[in-house]
Amino acid sequence: MPKLKTHSGAKKRFGLTKNGKVKRARAYKRHQLNNSIKGPKQKRRLRKCTLADKTNVKQVKLLIPYK
């Protein structure tokens, strides 16, 4: 079997947990972060990562085979 290439965009966006679940960052953290639009509570929640949806896990694991 030849080696597989890792998708360079996916390796920057996804990681794996110890149990093999796919970890990702939360959306809506890039713009308009002043307190009149997004409050401190929402920004604190957006800092933490979350797990990818189960419908996408199989495809993401193909993109990052050696992670």
Predicted model as a PDB file, atoms N, CA, C, CB and O in Angstrom, pLDDT in the B-factor column:
MODEL        1                                                                  
ATOM      1  N   MET A   1       0.836  -1.198   0.000  1.00 83.00           N  
ATOM      2  CA  MET A   1       0.000   0.000   0.000  1.00 83.00           C  
ATOM      3  C   MET A   1       0.875   1.254   0.000  1.00 83.00           C  
ATOM      4  CB  MET A   1      -0.948   0.003   1.222  1.00 83.00           C  
ATOM      5  O   MET A   1       1.807   1.356   0.798  1.00 83.00           O  
ATOM      6  N   PRO A   2       0.587   2.200  -0.878  1.00 92.00           N  
ATOM      7  CA  PRO A   2       1.338   3.454  -0.846  1.00 92.00           C  
ATOM      8  C   PRO A   2       0.899   4.309   0.345  1.00 92.00           C  
ATOM      9  CB  PRO A   2       1.148   4.234  -2.166  1.00 92.00           C  
ATOM     10  O   PRO A   2      -0.166   4.107   0.928  1.00 92.00           O  
ATOM     11  N   LYS A   3       1.744   5.249   0.672  1.00 93.00           N  
ATOM     12  CA  LYS A   3       1.397   6.170   1.759  1.00 93.00           C  
ATOM     13  C   LYS A   3       0.267   7.079   1.311  1.00 93.00           C  
ATOM     14  CB  LYS A   3       2.626   7.008   2.195  1.00 93.00           C  
ATOM     15  O   LYS A   3       0.130   7.373   0.123  1.00 93.00           O  
ATOM     16  N   LEU A   4      -0.540   7.522   2.262  1.00 93.00           N  
ATOM     17  CA  LEU A   4      -1.625   8.450   1.974  1.00 93.00           C  
ATOM     18  C   LEU A   4      -1.169   9.872   2.265  1.00 93.00           C  
ATOM     19  CB  LEU A   4      -2.884   8.102   2.800  1.00 93.00           C  
ATOM     20  O   LEU A   4      -0.372  10.096   3.176  1.00 93.00           O  
ATOM     21  N   LYS A   5      -1.664  10.822   1.501  1.00 95.00           N  
ATOM     22  CA  LYS A   5      -1.339  12.219   1.755  1.00 95.00           C  
ATOM     23  C   LYS A   5      -2.365  12.800   2.715  1.00 95.00           C  
ATOM     24  CB  LYS A   5      -1.295  13.033   0.435  1.00 95.00           C  
ATOM     25  O   LYS A   5      -3.562  12.538   2.599  1.00 95.00           O  
ATOM     26  N   THR A   6      -1.884  13.583   3.654  1.00 96.00           N  
ATOM     27  CA  THR A   6      -2.755  14.283   4.589  1.00 96.00           C  
ATOM     28  C   THR A   6      -3.246  15.558   3.931  1.00 96.00           C  
ATOM     29  CB  THR A   6      -2.021  14.593   5.923  1.00 96.00           C  
ATOM     30  O   THR A   6      -2.471  16.259   3.281  1.00 96.00           O  
ATOM     31  N   HIS A   7      -4.520  15.864   4.092  1.00 96.00           N  
ATOM     32  CA  HIS A   7      -5.104  17.093   3.558  1.00 96.00           C  
ATOM     33  C   HIS A   7      -4.632  18.259   4.418  1.00 96.00           C  
ATOM     34  CB  HIS A   7      -6.668  17.015   3.525  1.00 96.00           C  
ATOM     35  O   HIS A   7      -4.912  18.301   5.615  1.00 96.00           O  
ATOM     36  N   SER A   8      -3.911  19.213   3.809  1.00 96.00           N  
ATOM     37  CA  SER A   8      -3.251  20.249   4.610  1.00 96.00           C  
ATOM     38  C   SER A   8      -4.255  21.194   5.266  1.00 96.00           C  
ATOM     39  CB  SER A   8      -2.289  21.047   3.741  1.00 96.00           C  
ATOM     40  O   SER A   8      -3.973  21.739   6.333  1.00 96.00           O  
ATOM     41  N   GLY A   9      -5.424  21.399   4.649  1.00 96.00           N  
ATOM     42  CA  GLY A   9      -6.440  22.234   5.282  1.00 96.00           C  
ATOM     43  C   GLY A   9      -7.069  21.543   6.474  1.00 96.00           C  
ATOM     44  O   GLY A   9      -7.375  22.186   7.479  1.00 96.00           O  
ATOM     45  N   ALA A  10      -7.265  20.233   6.369  1.00 97.00           N  
ATOM     46  CA  ALA A  10      -7.897  19.474   7.442  1.00 97.00           C  
ATOM     47  C   ALA A  10      -6.964  19.306   8.637  1.00 97.00           C  
ATOM     48  CB  ALA A  10      -8.338  18.111   6.930  1.00 97.00           C  
ATOM     49  O   ALA A  10      -7.425  19.280   9.778  1.00 97.00           O  
ATOM     50  N   LYS A  11      -5.676  19.192   8.396  1.00 95.00           N  
ATOM     51  CA  LYS A  11      -4.760  18.979   9.528  1.00 95.00           C  
ATOM     52  C   LYS A  11      -4.661  20.221  10.405  1.00 95.00           C  
ATOM     53  CB  LYS A  11      -3.365  18.588   9.021  1.00 95.00           C  
ATOM     54  O   LYS A  11      -4.323  20.124  11.585  1.00 95.00           O  
ATOM     55  N   LYS A  12      -4.958  21.402   9.828  1.00 96.00           N  
ATOM     56  CA  LYS A  12      -4.953  22.633  10.616  1.00 96.00           C  
ATOM     57  C   LYS A  12      -6.257  22.814  11.400  1.00 96.00           C  
ATOM     58  CB  LYS A  12      -4.725  23.835   9.704  1.00 96.00           C  
ATOM     59  O   LYS A  12      -6.281  23.515  12.412  1.00 96.00           O  
ATOM     60  N   ARG A  13      -7.328  22.189  10.936  1.00 96.00           N  
ATOM     61  CA  ARG A  13      -8.646  22.433  11.529  1.00 96.00           C  
ATOM     62  C   ARG A  13      -9.114  21.353  12.488  1.00 96.00           C  
ATOM     63  CB  ARG A  13      -9.650  22.581  10.451  1.00 96.00           C  
ATOM     64  O   ARG A  13      -9.921  21.629  13.376  1.00 96.00           O  
ATOM     65  N   PHE A  14      -8.629  20.133  12.329  1.00 97.00           N  
ATOM     66  CA  PHE A  14      -9.139  19.015  13.119  1.00 97.00           C  
ATOM     67  C   PHE A  14      -8.031  18.330  13.884  1.00 97.00           C  
ATOM     68  CB  PHE A  14      -9.845  18.013  12.228  1.00 97.00           C  
ATOM     69  O   PHE A  14      -6.868  18.334  13.483  1.00 97.00           O  
ATOM     70  N   GLY A  15      -8.427  17.740  15.001  1.00 96.00           N  
ATOM     71  CA  GLY A  15      -7.511  16.921  15.777  1.00 96.00           C  
ATOM     72  C   GLY A  15      -8.280  15.705  16.265  1.00 96.00           C  
ATOM     73  O   GLY A  15      -9.499  15.632  16.109  1.00 96.00           O  
ATOM     74  N   LEU A  16      -7.576  14.760  16.851  1.00 96.00           N  
ATOM     75  CA  LEU A  16      -8.232  13.576  17.381  1.00 96.00           C  
ATOM     76  C   LEU A  16      -8.046  13.527  18.888  1.00 96.00           C  
ATOM     77  CB  LEU A  16      -7.681  12.296  16.719  1.00 96.00           C  
ATOM     78  O   LEU A  16      -6.996  13.908  19.405  1.00 96.00           O  
ATOM     79  N   THR A  17      -9.065  13.058  19.589  1.00 95.00           N  
ATOM     80  CA  THR A  17      -8.950  12.841  21.018  1.00 95.00           C  
ATOM     81  C   THR A  17      -8.272  11.498  21.250  1.00 95.00           C  
ATOM     82  CB  THR A  17     -10.342  12.893  21.708  1.00 95.00           C  
ATOM     83  O   THR A  17      -7.980  10.769  20.302  1.00 95.00           O  
ATOM     84  N   LYS A  18      -8.024  11.176  22.513  1.00 95.00           N  
ATOM     85  CA  LYS A  18      -7.373   9.914  22.850  1.00 95.00           C  
ATOM     86  C   LYS A  18      -8.220   8.720  22.426  1.00 95.00           C  
ATOM     87  CB  LYS A  18      -7.091   9.849  24.346  1.00 95.00           C  
ATOM     88  O   LYS A  18      -7.686   7.667  22.079  1.00 95.00           O  
ATOM     89  N   ASN A  19      -9.541   8.886  22.456  1.00 95.00           N  
ATOM     90  CA  ASN A  19     -10.441   7.790  22.092  1.00 95.00           C  
ATOM     91  C   ASN A  19     -10.777   7.749  20.602  1.00 95.00           C  
ATOM     92  CB  ASN A  19     -11.713   7.901  22.883  1.00 95.00           C  
ATOM     93  O   ASN A  19     -11.563   6.904  20.173  1.00 95.00           O  
ATOM     94  N   GLY A  20     -10.190   8.655  19.803  1.00 94.00           N  
ATOM     95  CA  GLY A  20     -10.400   8.627  18.363  1.00 94.00           C  
ATOM     96  C   GLY A  20     -11.552   9.484  17.873  1.00 94.00           C  
ATOM     97  O   GLY A  20     -11.931   9.395  16.705  1.00 94.00           O  
ATOM     98  N   LYS A  21     -12.117  10.314  18.744  1.00 96.00           N  
ATOM     99  CA  LYS A  21     -13.169  11.225  18.295  1.00 96.00           C  
ATOM    100  C   LYS A  21     -12.520  12.431  17.629  1.00 96.00           C  
ATOM    101  CB  LYS A  21     -14.080  11.670  19.483  1.00 96.00           C  
ATOM    102  O   LYS A  21     -11.373  12.770  17.921  1.00 96.00           O  
ATOM    103  N   VAL A  22     -13.263  13.076  16.729  1.00 97.00           N  
ATOM    104  CA  VAL A  22     -12.711  14.202  15.974  1.00 97.00           C  
ATOM    105  C   VAL A  22     -13.055  15.507  16.682  1.00 97.00           C  
ATOM    106  CB  VAL A  22     -13.249  14.212  14.516  1.00 97.00           C  
ATOM    107  O   VAL A  22     -14.218  15.796  16.963  1.00 97.00           O  
ATOM    108  N   LYS A  23     -12.008  16.290  16.963  1.00 97.00           N  
ATOM    109  CA  LYS A  23     -12.141  17.549  17.674  1.00 97.00           C  
ATOM    110  C   LYS A  23     -12.083  18.691  16.670  1.00 97.00           C  
ATOM    111  CB  LYS A  23     -11.039  17.701  18.752  1.00 97.00           C  
ATOM    112  O   LYS A  23     -11.329  18.627  15.699  1.00 97.00           O  
ATOM    113  N   ARG A  24     -12.873  19.732  16.898  1.00 97.00           N  
ATOM    114  CA  ARG A  24     -12.859  20.895  16.010  1.00 97.00           C  
ATOM    115  C   ARG A  24     -13.088  22.162  16.817  1.00 97.00           C  
ATOM    116  CB  ARG A  24     -13.929  20.759  14.904  1.00 97.00           C  
ATOM    117  O   ARG A  24     -13.552  22.103  17.955  1.00 97.00           O  
ATOM    118  N   ALA A  25     -12.765  23.303  16.231  1.00 96.00           N  
ATOM    119  CA  ALA A  25     -13.018  24.591  16.870  1.00 96.00           C  
ATOM    120  C   ALA A  25     -14.454  25.009  16.596  1.00 96.00           C  
ATOM    121  CB  ALA A  25     -12.023  25.672  16.365  1.00 96.00           C  
ATOM    122  O   ALA A  25     -15.086  24.517  15.662  1.00 96.00           O  
ATOM    123  N   ARG A  26     -14.955  25.907  17.406  1.00 96.00           N  
ATOM    124  CA  ARG A  26     -16.329  26.394  17.214  1.00 96.00           C  
ATOM    125  C   ARG A  26     -16.344  27.525  16.191  1.00 96.00           C  
ATOM    126  CB  ARG A  26     -16.936  26.876  18.560  1.00 96.00           C  
ATOM    127  O   ARG A  26     -15.341  28.209  15.988  1.00 96.00           O  
ATOM    128  N   ALA A  27     -17.475  27.707  15.562  1.00 95.00           N  
ATOM    129  CA  ALA A  27     -17.633  28.758  14.549  1.00 95.00           C  
ATOM    130  C   ALA A  27     -18.007  30.085  15.220  1.00 95.00           C  
ATOM    131  CB  ALA A  27     -18.714  28.355  13.505  1.00 95.00           C  
ATOM    132  O   ALA A  27     -18.300  30.123  16.415  1.00 95.00           O  
ATOM    133  N   TYR A  28     -17.994  31.172  14.439  1.00 94.00           N  
ATOM    134  CA  TYR A  28     -18.415  32.521  14.858  1.00 94.00           C  
ATOM    135  C   TYR A  28     -17.444  33.176  15.827  1.00 94.00           C  
ATOM    136  CB  TYR A  28     -19.781  32.460  15.494  1.00 94.00           C  
ATOM    137  O   TYR A  28     -17.870  33.950  16.684  1.00 94.00           O  
ATOM    138  N   LYS A  29     -16.148  32.887  15.715  1.00 93.00           N  
ATOM    139  CA  LYS A  29     -15.167  33.463  16.626  1.00 93.00           C  
ATOM    140  C   LYS A  29     -14.263  34.466  15.909  1.00 93.00           C  
ATOM    141  CB  LYS A  29     -14.326  32.358  17.263  1.00 93.00           C  
ATOM    142  O   LYS A  29     -13.326  34.970  16.529  1.00 93.00           O  
ATOM    143  N   ARG A  30     -14.499  34.776  14.641  1.00 92.00           N  
ATOM    144  CA  ARG A  30     -13.550  35.556  13.865  1.00 92.00           C  
ATOM    145  C   ARG A  30     -13.809  37.067  13.852  1.00 92.00           C  
ATOM    146  CB  ARG A  30     -13.548  35.059  12.479  1.00 92.00           C  
ATOM    147  O   ARG A  30     -12.856  37.843  13.908  1.00 92.00           O  
ATOM    148  N   HIS A  31     -15.048  37.495  13.782  1.00 94.00           N  
ATOM    149  CA  HIS A  31     -15.346  38.923  13.590  1.00 94.00           C  
ATOM    150  C   HIS A  31     -16.342  39.407  14.640  1.00 94.00           C  
ATOM    151  CB  HIS A  31     -15.904  39.178  12.169  1.00 94.00           C  
ATOM    152  O   HIS A  31     -17.020  38.613  15.291  1.00 94.00           O  
ATOM    153  N   GLN A  32     -16.411  40.711  14.784  1.00 94.00           N  
ATOM    154  CA  GLN A  32     -17.401  41.394  15.631  1.00 94.00           C  
ATOM    155  C   GLN A  32     -17.379  40.866  17.058  1.00 94.00           C  
ATOM    156  CB  GLN A  32     -18.803  41.232  15.044  1.00 94.00           C  
ATOM    157  O   GLN A  32     -18.381  40.360  17.564  1.00 94.00           O  
ATOM    158  N   LEU A  33     -16.224  40.990  17.696  1.00 93.00           N  
ATOM    159  CA  LEU A  33     -16.050  40.450  19.036  1.00 93.00           C  
ATOM    160  C   LEU A  33     -16.224  41.496  20.135  1.00 93.00           C  
ATOM    161  CB  LEU A  33     -14.695  39.825  19.152  1.00 93.00           C  
ATOM    162  O   LEU A  33     -15.954  41.211  21.302  1.00 93.00           O  
ATOM    163  N   ASN A  34     -16.673  42.706  19.778  1.00 93.00           N  
ATOM    164  CA  ASN A  34     -16.892  43.703  20.829  1.00 93.00           C  
ATOM    165  C   ASN A  34     -18.163  43.357  21.614  1.00 93.00           C  
ATOM    166  CB  ASN A  34     -16.996  45.135  20.219  1.00 93.00           C  
ATOM    167  O   ASN A  34     -19.037  42.647  21.115  1.00 93.00           O  
ATOM    168  N   ASN A  35     -18.251  43.861  22.832  1.00 92.00           N  
ATOM    169  CA  ASN A  35     -19.305  43.436  23.752  1.00 92.00           C  
ATOM    170  C   ASN A  35     -20.700  43.875  23.354  1.00 92.00           C  
ATOM    171  CB  ASN A  35     -19.011  43.950  25.106  1.00 92.00           C  
ATOM    172  O   ASN A  35     -21.675  43.352  23.894  1.00 92.00           O  
ATOM    173  N   SER A  36     -20.835  44.818  22.428  1.00 93.00           N  
ATOM    174  CA  SER A  36     -22.182  45.206  22.016  1.00 93.00           C  
ATOM    175  C   SER A  36     -22.786  44.184  21.055  1.00 93.00           C  
ATOM    176  CB  SER A  36     -22.159  46.587  21.362  1.00 93.00           C  
ATOM    177  O   SER A  36     -24.003  44.154  20.874  1.00 93.00           O  
ATOM    178  N   ILE A  37     -21.951  43.347  20.439  1.00 94.00           N  
ATOM    179  CA  ILE A  37     -22.455  42.343  19.493  1.00 94.00           C  
ATOM    180  C   ILE A  37     -22.414  40.946  20.116  1.00 94.00           C  
ATOM    181  CB  ILE A  37     -21.629  42.366  18.186  1.00 94.00           C  
ATOM    182  O   ILE A  37     -23.432  40.257  20.177  1.00 94.00           O  
ATOM    183  N   LYS A  38     -21.225  40.535  20.580  1.00 95.00           N  
ATOM    184  CA  LYS A  38     -21.095  39.237  21.259  1.00 95.00           C  
ATOM    185  C   LYS A  38     -20.646  39.493  22.688  1.00 95.00           C  
ATOM    186  CB  LYS A  38     -20.082  38.290  20.512  1.00 95.00           C  
ATOM    187  O   LYS A  38     -19.640  40.162  22.925  1.00 95.00           O  
ATOM    188  N   GLY A  39     -21.386  38.967  23.618  1.00 94.00           N  
ATOM    189  CA  GLY A  39     -21.064  39.187  25.025  1.00 94.00           C  
ATOM    190  C   GLY A  39     -19.925  38.313  25.502  1.00 94.00           C  
ATOM    191  O   GLY A  39     -19.497  37.403  24.792  1.00 94.00           O  
ATOM    192  N   PRO A  40     -19.426  38.584  26.714  1.00 95.00           N  
ATOM    193  CA  PRO A  40     -18.317  37.812  27.259  1.00 95.00           C  
ATOM    194  C   PRO A  40     -18.655  36.342  27.439  1.00 95.00           C  
ATOM    195  CB  PRO A  40     -17.890  38.392  28.575  1.00 95.00           C  
ATOM    196  O   PRO A  40     -17.796  35.479  27.259  1.00 95.00           O  
ATOM    197  N   LYS A  41     -19.898  36.054  27.792  1.00 96.00           N  
ATOM    198  CA  LYS A  41     -20.298  34.660  28.010  1.00 96.00           C  
ATOM    199  C   LYS A  41     -20.226  33.870  26.707  1.00 96.00           C  
ATOM    200  CB  LYS A  41     -21.724  34.590  28.596  1.00 96.00           C  
ATOM    201  O   LYS A  41     -19.762  32.730  26.694  1.00 96.00           O  
ATOM    202  N   GLN A  42     -20.686  34.475  25.611  1.00 96.00           N  
ATOM    203  CA  GLN A  42     -20.644  33.789  24.321  1.00 96.00           C  
ATOM    204  C   GLN A  42     -19.205  33.595  23.854  1.00 96.00           C  
ATOM    205  CB  GLN A  42     -21.438  34.573  23.270  1.00 96.00           C  
ATOM    206  O   GLN A  42     -18.859  32.540  23.321  1.00 96.00           O  
ATOM    207  N   LYS A  43     -18.367  34.614  24.053  1.00 95.00           N  
ATOM    208  CA  LYS A  43     -16.971  34.504  23.615  1.00 95.00           C  
ATOM    209  C   LYS A  43     -16.204  33.463  24.434  1.00 95.00           C  
ATOM    210  CB  LYS A  43     -16.274  35.865  23.721  1.00 95.00           C  
ATOM    211  O   LYS A  43     -15.326  32.782  23.906  1.00 95.00           O  
ATOM    212  N   ARG A  44     -16.531  33.343  25.703  1.00 96.00           N  
ATOM    213  CA  ARG A  44     -15.909  32.326  26.551  1.00 96.00           C  
ATOM    214  C   ARG A  44     -16.270  30.931  26.071  1.00 96.00           C  
ATOM    215  CB  ARG A  44     -16.334  32.508  28.011  1.00 96.00           C  
ATOM    216  O   ARG A  44     -15.426  30.036  26.048  1.00 96.00           O  
ATOM    217  N   ARG A  45     -17.531  30.748  25.688  1.00 96.00           N  
ATOM    218  CA  ARG A  45     -17.995  29.453  25.186  1.00 96.00           C  
ATOM    219  C   ARG A  45     -17.336  29.109  23.853  1.00 96.00           C  
ATOM    220  CB  ARG A  45     -19.519  29.456  25.031  1.00 96.00           C  
ATOM    221  O   ARG A  45     -17.039  27.944  23.590  1.00 96.00           O  
ATOM    222  N   LEU A  46     -17.105  30.118  23.012  1.00 96.00           N  
ATOM    223  CA  LEU A  46     -16.507  29.887  21.699  1.00 96.00           C  
ATOM    224  C   LEU A  46     -15.027  29.520  21.782  1.00 96.00           C  
ATOM    225  CB  LEU A  46     -16.675  31.115  20.838  1.00 96.00           C  
ATOM    226  O   LEU A  46     -14.479  28.968  20.828  1.00 96.00           O  
ATOM    227  N   ARG A  47     -14.370  29.816  22.903  1.00 95.00           N  
ATOM    228  CA  ARG A  47     -12.956  29.463  23.056  1.00 95.00           C  
ATOM    229  C   ARG A  47     -12.739  27.961  23.089  1.00 95.00           C  
ATOM    230  CB  ARG A  47     -12.398  30.083  24.318  1.00 95.00           C  
ATOM    231  O   ARG A  47     -11.724  27.462  22.601  1.00 95.00           O  
ATOM    232  N   LYS A  48     -13.683  27.248  23.660  1.00 96.00           N  
ATOM    233  CA  LYS A  48     -13.517  25.810  23.849  1.00 96.00           C  
ATOM    234  C   LYS A  48     -13.783  25.067  22.548  1.00 96.00           C  
ATOM    235  CB  LYS A  48     -14.450  25.299  24.956  1.00 96.00           C  
ATOM    236  O   LYS A  48     -14.562  25.520  21.710  1.00 96.00           O  
ATOM    237  N   CYS A  49     -13.132  23.930  22.390  1.00 95.00           N  
ATOM    238  CA  CYS A  49     -13.402  23.143  21.192  1.00 95.00           C  
ATOM    239  C   CYS A  49     -14.539  22.174  21.469  1.00 95.00           C  
ATOM    240  CB  CYS A  49     -12.138  22.383  20.732  1.00 95.00           C  
ATOM    241  O   CYS A  49     -14.961  21.990  22.611  1.00 95.00           O  
ATOM    242  N   THR A  50     -15.017  21.570  20.416  1.00 97.00           N  
ATOM    243  CA  THR A  50     -16.123  20.634  20.510  1.00 97.00           C  
ATOM    244  C   THR A  50     -15.838  19.464  19.585  1.00 97.00           C  
ATOM    245  CB  THR A  50     -17.474  21.316  20.154  1.00 97.00           C  
ATOM    246  O   THR A  50     -14.831  19.456  18.877  1.00 97.00           O  
ATOM    247  N   LEU A  51     -16.715  18.487  19.591  1.00 97.00           N  
ATOM    248  CA  LEU A  51     -16.533  17.313  18.740  1.00 97.00           C  
ATOM    249  C   LEU A  51     -17.252  17.515  17.409  1.00 97.00           C  
ATOM    250  CB  LEU A  51     -17.051  16.039  19.446  1.00 97.00           C  
ATOM    251  O   LEU A  51     -18.295  18.165  17.348  1.00 97.00           O  
ATOM    252  N   ALA A  52     -16.695  16.963  16.369  1.00 97.00           N  
ATOM    253  CA  ALA A  52     -17.321  17.041  15.049  1.00 97.00           C  
ATOM    254  C   ALA A  52     -18.564  16.152  15.032  1.00 97.00           C  
ATOM    255  CB  ALA A  52     -16.320  16.614  13.928  1.00 97.00           C  
ATOM    256  O   ALA A  52     -18.649  15.179  15.781  1.00 97.00           O  
ATOM    257  N   ASP A  53     -19.507  16.486  14.192  1.00 96.00           N  
ATOM    258  CA  ASP A  53     -20.738  15.721  14.064  1.00 96.00           C  
ATOM    259  C   ASP A  53     -20.440  14.328  13.526  1.00 96.00           C  
ATOM    260  CB  ASP A  53     -21.735  16.447  13.150  1.00 96.00           C  
ATOM    261  O   ASP A  53     -19.521  14.143  12.728  1.00 96.00           O  
ATOM    262  N   LYS A  54     -21.220  13.357  13.968  1.00 95.00           N  
ATOM    263  CA  LYS A  54     -20.940  11.963  13.591  1.00 95.00           C  
ATOM    264  C   LYS A  54     -21.098  11.719  12.095  1.00 95.00           C  
ATOM    265  CB  LYS A  54     -21.857  11.023  14.353  1.00 95.00           C  
ATOM    266  O   LYS A  54     -20.534  10.761  11.566  1.00 95.00           O  
ATOM    267  N   THR A  55     -21.862  12.576  11.398  1.00 97.00           N  
ATOM    268  CA  THR A  55     -22.015  12.398   9.955  1.00 97.00           C  
ATOM    269  C   THR A  55     -20.756  12.796   9.190  1.00 97.00           C  
ATOM    270  CB  THR A  55     -23.196  13.209   9.454  1.00 97.00           C  
ATOM    271  O   THR A  55     -20.591  12.405   8.034  1.00 97.00           O  
ATOM    272  N   ASN A  56     -19.867  13.567   9.817  1.00 96.00           N  
ATOM    273  CA  ASN A  56     -18.647  14.024   9.145  1.00 96.00           C  
ATOM    274  C   ASN A  56     -17.394  13.287   9.579  1.00 96.00           C  
ATOM    275  CB  ASN A  56     -18.459  15.480   9.387  1.00 96.00           C  
ATOM    276  O   ASN A  56     -16.341  13.449   8.963  1.00 96.00           O  
ATOM    277  N   VAL A  57     -17.485  12.482  10.624  1.00 97.00           N  
ATOM    278  CA  VAL A  57     -16.295  11.874  11.223  1.00 97.00           C  
ATOM    279  C   VAL A  57     -15.560  10.975  10.240  1.00 97.00           C  
ATOM    280  CB  VAL A  57     -16.680  11.075  12.458  1.00 97.00           C  
ATOM    281  O   VAL A  57     -14.333  11.034  10.158  1.00 97.00           O  
ATOM    282  N   LYS A  58     -16.266  10.160   9.506  1.00 96.00           N  
ATOM    283  CA  LYS A  58     -15.637   9.209   8.587  1.00 96.00           C  
ATOM    284  C   LYS A  58     -14.825   9.939   7.519  1.00 96.00           C  
ATOM    285  CB  LYS A  58     -16.702   8.318   7.925  1.00 96.00           C  
ATOM    286  O   LYS A  58     -13.705   9.534   7.205  1.00 96.00           O  
ATOM    287  N   GLN A  59     -15.381  11.004   6.966  1.00 97.00           N  
ATOM    288  CA  GLN A  59     -14.687  11.761   5.929  1.00 97.00           C  
ATOM    289  C   GLN A  59     -13.463  12.482   6.487  1.00 97.00           C  
ATOM    290  CB  GLN A  59     -15.638  12.767   5.288  1.00 97.00           C  
ATOM    291  O   GLN A  59     -12.416  12.522   5.840  1.00 97.00           O  
ATOM    292  N   VAL A  60     -13.590  13.050   7.682  1.00 97.00           N  
ATOM    293  CA  VAL A  60     -12.463  13.775   8.270  1.00 97.00           C  
ATOM    294  C   VAL A  60     -11.313  12.826   8.580  1.00 97.00           C  
ATOM    295  CB  VAL A  60     -12.902  14.509   9.547  1.00 97.00           C  
ATOM    296  O   VAL A  60     -10.149  13.176   8.387  1.00 97.00           O  
ATOM    297  N   LYS A  61     -11.634  11.620   9.062  1.00 96.00           N  
ATOM    298  CA  LYS A  61     -10.575  10.666   9.383  1.00 96.00           C  
ATOM    299  C   LYS A  61      -9.826  10.215   8.130  1.00 96.00           C  
ATOM    300  CB  LYS A  61     -11.159   9.453  10.105  1.00 96.00           C  
ATOM    301  O   LYS A  61      -8.647   9.872   8.212  1.00 96.00           O  
ATOM    302  N   LEU A  62     -10.491  10.209   6.969  1.00 96.00           N  
ATOM    303  CA  LEU A  62      -9.796   9.912   5.715  1.00 96.00           C  
ATOM    304  C   LEU A  62      -8.832  11.017   5.331  1.00 96.00           C  
ATOM    305  CB  LEU A  62     -10.797   9.695   4.596  1.00 96.00           C  
ATOM    306  O   LEU A  62      -7.797  10.760   4.715  1.00 96.00           O  
ATOM    307  N   LEU A  63      -9.173  12.260   5.699  1.00 96.00           N  
ATOM    308  CA  LEU A  63      -8.336  13.396   5.351  1.00 96.00           C  
ATOM    309  C   LEU A  63      -7.104  13.515   6.242  1.00 96.00           C  
ATOM    310  CB  LEU A  63      -9.141  14.662   5.429  1.00 96.00           C  
ATOM    311  O   LEU A  63      -6.083  14.058   5.820  1.00 96.00           O  
ATOM    312  N   ILE A  64      -7.192  13.009   7.478  1.00 96.00           N  
ATOM    313  CA  ILE A  64      -6.045  13.072   8.396  1.00 96.00           C  
ATOM    314  C   ILE A  64      -5.678  11.659   8.858  1.00 96.00           C  
ATOM    315  CB  ILE A  64      -6.366  13.985   9.626  1.00 96.00           C  
ATOM    316  O   ILE A  64      -5.898  11.323  10.021  1.00 96.00           O  
ATOM    317  N   PRO A  65      -5.125  10.830   7.976  1.00 94.00           N  
ATOM    318  CA  PRO A  65      -4.922   9.431   8.300  1.00 94.00           C  
ATOM    319  C   PRO A  65      -3.869   9.168   9.381  1.00 94.00           C  
ATOM    320  CB  PRO A  65      -4.545   8.709   7.073  1.00 94.00           C  
ATOM    321  O   PRO A  65      -3.957   8.155  10.075  1.00 94.00           O  
ATOM    322  N   TYR A  66      -2.879  10.046   9.542  1.00 92.00           N  
ATOM    323  CA  TYR A  66      -1.784   9.757  10.472  1.00 92.00           C  
ATOM    324  C   TYR A  66      -1.820  10.574  11.737  1.00 92.00           C  
ATOM    325  CB  TYR A  66      -0.486   9.976   9.801  1.00 92.00           C  
ATOM    326  O   TYR A  66      -0.858  10.551  12.503  1.00 92.00           O  
ATOM    327  N   LYS A  67      -2.883  11.289  11.982  1.00 88.00           N  
ATOM    328  CA  LYS A  67      -2.957  12.123  13.172  1.00 88.00           C  
ATOM    329  C   LYS A  67      -3.316  11.325  14.384  1.00 88.00           C  
ATOM    330  CB  LYS A  67      -3.948  13.225  12.984  1.00 88.00           C  
ATOM    331  O   LYS A  67      -3.421  11.877  15.479  1.00 88.00           O  
TER     332      LYS A  67                                                      
ENDMDL                                                                          
END                                                                             
